[in-house]
């Protein structure tokens, strides 16, 4: 199954944290852990449409690693994979 984001939206796959921190011998279950705020862009929309009907292309491209807010976007599940659909304005920055 494929998905193509519309307009100024991005399809992002969250990047998992490489290290798990344990403090004081307490193991935090997966359900209580915070979701990563970093991801890789899988697909981008065609751009934002202005009131003048002119299309503005996105600054973000496929393959970019981005930072986004904790509560931004919508979680979607395609097959066994989980993704996030964000608007371009929800992206805080591109990791270079």
C-alpha positions as CSV (number, residue, x, y, z in Angstrom):
1,X,0.0,0.0,0.0
2,X,1.3,3.5,-0.9
3,X,0.2,6.9,0.4
4,X,0.8,10.3,-1.2
5,X,0.4,13.3,1.1
6,X,-1.6,16.2,-0.2
7,X,-0.6,19.9,-0.5
8,X,1.8,20.9,2.3
9,X,1.8,17.6,4.2
10,X,4.7,15.2,4.8
11,X,4.7,11.4,5.5
12,X,7.4,10.8,8.3
13,X,8.7,7.6,9.8
14,X,9.8,8.1,13.4
15,X,13.4,7.3,14.1
16,X,13.8,5.1,17.2
17,X,16.1,6.3,20.0
18,X,19.4,4.4,19.8
19,X,20.0,4.3,23.5
20,X,17.7,3.4,26.3
21,X,18.4,5.2,29.5
22,X,17.9,3.4,32.8
23,X,18.1,5.3,36.1
24,X,18.1,3.7,39.5
25,X,17.4,0.2,38.1
26,X,13.8,1.2,37.0
27,X,12.8,-0.2,33.6
28,X,10.1,1.9,31.9
29,X,7.6,-0.1,29.9
30,X,7.2,0.8,26.2
31,X,3.7,2.1,26.8
32,X,5.0,4.8,29.2
33,X,7.9,5.9,27.0
34,X,7.7,9.2,25.0
35,X,7.6,8.8,21.3
36,X,10.7,10.1,19.4
37,X,10.4,13.6,18.0
38,X,12.8,12.9,15.2
39,X,11.9,11.2,11.9
40,X,12.8,10.6,8.2
41,X,10.6,12.1,5.5
42,X,9.2,9.3,3.3
43,X,7.0,11.3,1.0
44,X,6.0,15.0,0.5
45,X,3.0,16.7,-1.0
46,X,3.0,18.9,-4.0
47,X,3.1,22.2,-2.1
48,X,0.9,24.8,-0.4
49,X,-1.7,26.7,-2.5
50,X,-1.9,30.4,-2.0
51,X,-5.1,32.5,-2.2
52,X,-3.9,33.6,-5.7
53,X,-4.0,29.9,-6.8
54,X,-0.2,29.8,-7.0
55,X,1.5,26.6,-5.7
56,X,4.5,27.1,-3.4
57,X,6.8,24.0,-3.3
58,X,7.9,22.6,0.1
59,X,11.4,23.3,1.5
60,X,11.6,19.8,2.8
61,X,12.4,16.9,0.5
62,X,12.2,13.1,0.7
63,X,15.1,11.6,2.8
64,X,15.5,14.6,5.1
65,X,15.7,14.0,8.8
66,X,13.4,16.4,10.7
67,X,12.5,17.4,14.2
68,X,8.8,17.9,15.1
69,X,6.8,18.7,18.2
70,X,5.4,16.1,20.6
71,X,1.7,16.7,19.7
72,X,2.0,17.6,16.0
73,X,0.6,15.5,13.2
74,X,-1.6,12.4,13.0
75,X,-0.4,8.8,13.5
76,X,-1.3,6.4,10.7
77,X,-0.6,2.7,10.3
78,X,0.1,1.2,6.9
79,X,0.5,-2.6,7.1
80,X,2.9,-3.2,9.9
81,X,4.6,0.2,9.8
82,X,3.6,3.3,11.8
83,X,4.0,6.7,10.2
84,X,3.1,10.3,11.0
85,X,1.5,12.8,8.7
86,X,2.6,16.4,9.4
87,X,2.0,19.7,7.9
88,X,5.1,21.6,6.9
89,X,4.5,24.2,9.6
90,X,4.7,21.5,12.3
91,X,8.3,20.7,11.4
92,X,10.7,22.5,13.8
93,X,13.8,22.0,11.8
94,X,15.8,19.8,9.4
95,X,18.8,17.9,10.7
96,X,21.9,18.4,8.5
